[in-house]
């Protein structure tokens, strides 16, 4: 089963990670955080993103306030 990893960057500079099922959109894991920018990368790797995806998601959330990547397989 694949998931969507969503990253929100709040106005206070904290990042929050949410995980949803790709097919249903059901929340698998609600808001994990808060994380500072230097902490969020490692935590994105733990939920299944690779280095490039984690960097991209962090940058997009920083710029837009919210970003997501679909098709992520959670690590065991």
trRosetta pair geometry for C-beta under 8 A, 3 or more apart (Angstrom, degrees):
i j d omega theta_ij theta_ji phi_ij phi_ji
1 21 6.8 -40 172 -137 121 94
1 22 7.6 -177 177 26 74 100
1 23 7.8 -80 -149 1 95 114
1 73 7.9 132 82 -123 43 74
2 22 4.6 13 93 -9 92 141
2 70 7.1 66 138 169 121 71
2 71 4.9 -20 -178 -138 146 38
2 72 6.2 126 -166 54 84 35
2 73 5.8 -58 -107 -73 73 66
3 19 5.1 4 171 -172 140 96
3 20 6.3 147 -165 74 84 39
3 21 6.2 -61 -112 -106 73 33
3 22 6.0 -144 -112 -34 18 84
3 28 6.1 -63 -124 15 129 149
3 48 7.3 107 52 47 115 153
3 72 5.1 -51 69 71 80 92
3 73 7.5 130 18 -99 86 22
3 74 6.0 40 11 -41 135 98
4 19 7.2 154 78 -157 52 48
4 20 4.6 -16 57 63 103 96
4 21 7.6 11 13 88 88 12
4 22 5.6 127 -35 -89 88 67
4 25 7.9 -2 23 -117 137 57
4 68 5.3 15 176 -180 106 119
4 69 6.9 172 -153 84 63 39
4 70 4.7 -24 -100 -102 91 67
4 71 7.9 41 -86 -2 62 42
4 72 7.0 123 -108 20 18 104
5 17 6.6 -24 -168 -161 93 100
5 18 7.6 152 -160 80 46 49
5 19 5.8 -18 -104 -103 65 75
5 44 6.9 106 161 -143 148 87
5 47 5.8 128 -111 116 129 131
5 48 7.0 -170 -52 62 135 101
5 49 6.2 -96 47 -53 164 111
5 57 6.9 -19 105 -129 111 161
5 68 6.6 168 85 -150 45 67
5 69 5.3 -3 54 55 93 90
5 72 5.0 18 -16 12 107 161
6 17 7.2 141 78 -160 54 49
6 18 4.4 -15 63 62 107 97
6 19 7.5 -169 21 -78 78 27
6 20 6.6 36 -11 0 116 109
6 66 6.9 -5 -175 -169 99 92
6 67 7.3 171 -152 90 58 39
6 68 4.2 -22 -100 -97 74 101
7 15 6.0 -10 -171 -168 98 108
7 16 7.3 155 -155 78 50 45
7 17 5.7 -18 -101 -102 73 68
7 18 7.9 -169 -73 24 30 70
7 40 7.1 90 -146 -179 127 133
7 44 7.1 -16 -78 -93 133 119
7 57 5.0 105 13 158 140 107
7 58 6.7 -73 141 -88 163 46
7 60 7.8 107 68 76 115 91
7 61 4.2 -80 110 -64 104 150
7 66 7.3 166 88 -151 51 47
7 67 5.4 -10 59 61 94 86
7 68 7.2 172 17 -83 65 49
8 15 6.9 155 81 -154 48 56
8 16 4.7 -12 58 57 101 96
8 18 7.3 37 -8 -3 106 107
8 31 7.9 -39 36 -114 125 97
8 61 6.3 -166 -127 -151 12 118
8 65 6.8 -1 -155 159 73 64
8 66 5.0 -9 -108 -103 75 82
9 13 7.4 -17 -174 -144 92 29
9 14 7.6 166 -152 87 53 34
9 15 5.4 -25 -98 -98 68 77
9 61 4.3 130 -22 147 104 94
9 62 5.3 108 -58 -91 170 40
9 65 5.7 -122 62 -135 85 36
9 66 7.4 -145 23 -63 70 41
10 13 7.2 -40 78 28 74 20
10 14 5.1 -4 44 63 114 82
10 15 7.6 -165 9 -83 79 26
10 16 6.8 54 -29 -7 108 109
10 34 7.5 -62 25 -122 131 118
10 65 8.0 65 -95 -153 25 83
12 34 8.0 -27 89 -147 119 154
13 36 7.0 12 134 -131 101 71
13 37 7.2 -66 177 -30 91 99
14 33 6.2 127 162 163 105 124
14 34 3.5 -20 -172 -164 134 125
14 35 6.6 123 -164 54 76 36
14 36 6.8 -54 -111 -82 64 46
15 33 5.9 -145 100 -121 53 139
15 34 6.8 121 54 -163 42 68
15 35 4.6 -41 65 69 96 93
15 36 7.4 72 14 -180 96 4
15 37 6.7 107 -22 -88 125 50
15 39 7.8 -174 48 75 115 88
15 40 4.2 3 74 -88 152 142
15 58 7.3 -27 -114 -128 156 82
15 61 6.5 76 -128 123 106 146
16 31 4.7 -18 -177 -146 124 93
16 32 6.8 146 -165 65 65 43
16 33 3.8 -119 -108 23 63 148
16 34 6.2 -49 -73 -105 82 63
16 35 7.5 159 -78 19 35 86
17 29 7.8 2 117 107 91 114
17 31 7.3 125 66 -146 41 40
17 32 4.4 -26 64 58 96 102
17 33 6.1 137 12 -46 70 102
17 35 7.5 26 -17 7 100 131
17 40 7.3 156 -50 -149 108 94
17 43 6.2 -151 -16 129 150 119
17 44 6.8 -172 -102 -86 137 71
17 47 6.5 -176 166 -16 145 158
18 27 6.6 -57 -174 -136 109 100
18 29 6.8 179 -157 92 48 70
18 30 6.0 -14 -126 -146 96 38
18 31 5.6 -22 -77 -70 92 49
18 32 7.3 169 -77 10 39 78
19 27 7.5 100 80 -164 54 60
19 28 4.6 -57 109 66 99 107
19 29 4.1 34 41 42 110 100
19 32 7.9 27 -11 -6 97 120
19 47 6.2 -148 -78 -163 127 132
19 74 7.4 46 -156 -81 148 121
20 25 5.6 -8 172 -159 129 42
20 26 6.5 157 -158 78 79 33
20 27 5.6 -47 -101 -100 81 45
20 28 6.1 166 -115 3 20 87
21 24 4.7 21 89 45 127 90
21 25 6.5 -50 69 2 79 12
21 26 4.7 17 23 51 118 86
21 28 5.8 116 -47 -49 76 107
22 25 8.0 -2 179 -65 14 48
22 70 5.5 97 -119 -161 107 99
22 71 6.6 67 -95 -69 147 45
27 30 5.2 33 168 -73 136 80
29 32 6.3 6 145 -40 114 112
29 47 7.9 -138 59 -125 149 124
32 35 8.0 23 122 -26 80 113
32 43 7.0 -168 121 175 125 134
32 47 8.0 169 42 -65 155 135
33 40 7.9 4 -109 -102 109 96
35 39 4.1 -139 -164 92 97 111
35 40 4.2 133 112 -75 135 77
35 43 5.9 -125 -87 16 159 148
36 39 4.9 83 53 10 73 107
36 40 7.2 -138 89 -24 33 89
37 40 6.0 -48 -142 16 31 114
37 58 6.9 104 -152 -171 83 120
37 62 7.2 45 -114 -89 121 120
38 41 7.5 -44 -167 13 30 107
39 42 6.5 -63 -170 37 47 107
39 43 6.5 35 146 -13 77 115
40 43 5.6 -67 -152 44 38 111
40 44 6.2 42 154 -25 73 104
40 58 5.8 141 100 -109 124 112
41 44 5.9 -56 -152 32 29 110
41 45 6.8 30 151 -19 63 102
41 54 5.2 94 -149 151 69 125
41 55 7.0 26 -123 -78 111 61
41 58 6.1 -27 -80 -53 79 152
42 45 5.7 -53 -157 31 34 113
42 46 6.7 36 147 -22 65 104
43 46 5.4 -47 -150 31 39 117
43 47 6.9 28 155 -11 66 103
44 47 6.1 -60 -151 39 35 103
44 49 4.6 -24 156 41 94 134
44 53 7.4 -155 153 108 122 89
44 54 3.9 145 99 -125 132 101
44 57 6.2 169 -139 69 150 135
44 58 7.0 -117 -20 -52 155 100
45 48 8.0 166 -177 28 29 11
45 49 6.0 -86 -91 70 38 79
45 50 7.6 46 -120 -132 79 20
45 51 7.3 14 -94 -78 111 56
45 54 5.7 -25 -57 -65 73 153
46 75 6.9 -109 -173 44 40 130
47 72 7.2 33 130 147 89 142
47 74 6.2 -54 -173 -123 59 86
47 75 7.3 176 -177 18 11 93
48 72 4.6 120 104 169 126 104
48 73 5.6 -167 -159 84 135 43
48 74 4.6 -102 -53 -111 134 35
48 75 5.1 -175 -87 -21 71 77
49 53 4.0 -136 -163 96 102 119
49 54 4.4 135 112 -61 130 81
49 57 6.6 -81 -126 5 161 140
49 69 6.7 88 -105 64 113 150
49 72 6.2 -40 -74 -127 68 129
50 53 5.1 89 50 14 69 105
50 54 7.0 -137 93 -8 30 93
51 54 5.9 -60 -146 37 26 110
51 55 6.3 22 159 -16 64 108
52 55 6.0 -57 -148 38 28 109
52 56 6.2 27 155 -17 64 111
53 56 5.7 -58 -145 40 29 111
53 57 6.0 27 159 -19 67 109
53 69 5.6 72 -165 -130 112 174
53 72 7.6 149 160 -98 158 110
54 57 5.9 -54 -141 38 26 109
54 58 6.3 27 158 -19 62 109
55 58 5.9 -57 -148 37 27 111
55 59 6.3 23 157 -16 64 109
56 59 6.0 -61 -149 39 27 108
56 60 6.2 22 158 -15 66 110
56 67 8.0 -149 132 155 73 149
56 69 7.6 90 91 -72 114 129
57 60 5.9 -57 -143 40 29 108
57 61 6.2 27 158 -17 65 109
57 67 5.2 179 -153 104 64 125
57 68 7.6 36 -132 -117 107 13
57 69 5.6 -78 -81 -21 119 117
58 61 6.0 -58 -146 38 27 108
58 62 6.3 31 154 -23 63 108
59 62 5.5 -53 -148 34 31 115
59 63 6.4 21 157 -12 65 109
60 63 5.9 -60 -145 42 30 106
60 64 5.7 -16 171 21 69 117
60 67 3.5 98 105 -96 114 151
61 64 6.6 -73 -122 58 22 81
61 65 6.8 -54 -168 125 58 11
61 66 6.1 12 -126 -121 78 14
61 67 4.3 -108 -60 15 72 106
64 67 6.1 103 61 -62 121 90
69 72 6.0 79 106 -47 101 114
